[in-house]
Amino acid sequence: MGKYAMFGKLTAHPGKREELAKMMLESETLNDMEGCIYYILHAAEDNPDDLWVTELWESKEAHAASLKNEKVLELIGRCRHLIAGGSAIKVQPLGGIGFS
């Protein structure tokens, strides 16, 4: 099975983007996601409430397992009140710099 990638968009409630980003980035949970190659949080330049996430996983199954991880579920629960909405685009990575 090949690597699995997603681009995610999180829209924070107005004025809450920095609080949401800080909460997500300070969590040790991000370091404990087995099978995660990278998980990068980005602030949108064109919308003060949007965060973008780029994720690369060893496999689709590794990503699915992360969503059952107790620490991940706890982080999602702590952040939920700051999130107004979100979406995700699933993509199939083909290669490039940093891809191995």
TACORJO-V748518 format. One record per residue. PHI is phi in whole degrees, 0 to 359 (* if undefined). NEAR is the number of other C-alpha atoms within 8 Angstrom. D_FIRST is the distance of its C-alpha to the first C-alpha in Angstrom with 1 decimal. Layout:
# TACORJO-V748518
phi->PHI near->NEAR d_first->D_FIRST
phi->PHI near->NEAR d_first->D_FIRST
This chain:
# TACORJO-V748518
phi->* near->3 d_first->0.0
phi->277 near->6 d_first->3.8
phi->295 near->11 d_first->6.9
phi->229 near->14 d_first->9.0
phi->223 near->12 d_first->12.7
phi->215 near->12 d_first->15.9
phi->245 near->12 d_first->19.5
phi->241 near->11 d_first->21.9
phi->238 near->11 d_first->25.6
phi->245 near->13 d_first->27.9
phi->254 near->12 d_first->31.6
phi->279 near->15 d_first->33.9
phi->300 near->10 d_first->37.3
phi->312 near->7 d_first->39.9
phi->79 near->8 d_first->40.7
phi->251 near->10 d_first->38.0
phi->300 near->15 d_first->35.2
phi->295 near->7 d_first->36.3
phi->296 near->8 d_first->36.6
phi->296 near->12 d_first->33.1
phi->299 near->10 d_first->31.6
phi->299 near->8 d_first->33.6
phi->298 near->9 d_first->32.6
phi->291 near->9 d_first->28.9
phi->282 near->9 d_first->29.2
phi->278 near->6 d_first->31.6
phi->288 near->8 d_first->29.4
phi->289 near->7 d_first->27.9
phi->304 near->9 d_first->25.1
phi->298 near->8 d_first->23.2
phi->277 near->5 d_first->23.2
phi->249 near->6 d_first->21.9
phi->267 near->8 d_first->18.6
phi->299 near->6 d_first->16.1
phi->88 near->9 d_first->12.8
phi->274 near->12 d_first->14.7
phi->275 near->8 d_first->15.1
phi->207 near->8 d_first->17.8
phi->216 near->10 d_first->19.7
phi->242 near->7 d_first->22.8
phi->260 near->10 d_first->25.7
phi->233 near->7 d_first->27.9
phi->268 near->8 d_first->31.3
phi->292 near->10 d_first->32.0
phi->279 near->5 d_first->35.0
phi->261 near->4 d_first->36.1
phi->212 near->6 d_first->36.1
phi->289 near->10 d_first->37.5
phi->251 near->12 d_first->35.5
phi->263 near->12 d_first->32.0
phi->240 near->14 d_first->29.2
phi->244 near->12 d_first->25.9
phi->237 near->13 d_first->22.7
phi->248 near->12 d_first->19.9
phi->230 near->12 d_first->16.7
phi->228 near->12 d_first->13.6
phi->238 near->14 d_first->11.2
phi->300 near->11 d_first->8.6
phi->197 near->11 d_first->6.4
phi->298 near->10 d_first->8.0
phi->294 near->6 d_first->9.0
phi->296 near->12 d_first->10.8
phi->296 near->12 d_first->12.6
phi->300 near->8 d_first->13.7
phi->296 near->8 d_first->14.9
phi->297 near->10 d_first->16.9
phi->283 near->8 d_first->18.8
phi->252 near->8 d_first->20.0
phi->291 near->8 d_first->21.2
phi->301 near->6 d_first->25.0
phi->293 near->7 d_first->25.6
phi->294 near->11 d_first->23.5
phi->298 near->10 d_first->25.2
phi->293 near->8 d_first->28.5
phi->297 near->11 d_first->28.0
phi->302 near->8 d_first->27.2
phi->298 near->8 d_first->30.4
phi->292 near->7 d_first->32.5
phi->272 near->11 d_first->31.5
phi->310 near->7 d_first->31.7
phi->292 near->7 d_first->35.4
phi->266 near->11 d_first->35.0
phi->260 near->12 d_first->32.4
phi->270 near->9 d_first->33.9
phi->182 near->7 d_first->30.8
phi->185 near->9 d_first->27.3
phi->204 near->7 d_first->24.5
phi->217 near->8 d_first->20.9
phi->240 near->7 d_first->19.1
phi->269 near->8 d_first->15.3
phi->227 near->8 d_first->14.1
phi->255 near->7 d_first->11.3
phi->293 near->7 d_first->12.1
phi->252 near->4 d_first->13.0
phi->149 near->6 d_first->14.9
phi->138 near->5 d_first->18.3
phi->295 near->4 d_first->20.4
phi->87 near->4 d_first->18.8
phi->265 near->5 d_first->15.3
phi->225 near->3 d_first->14.0
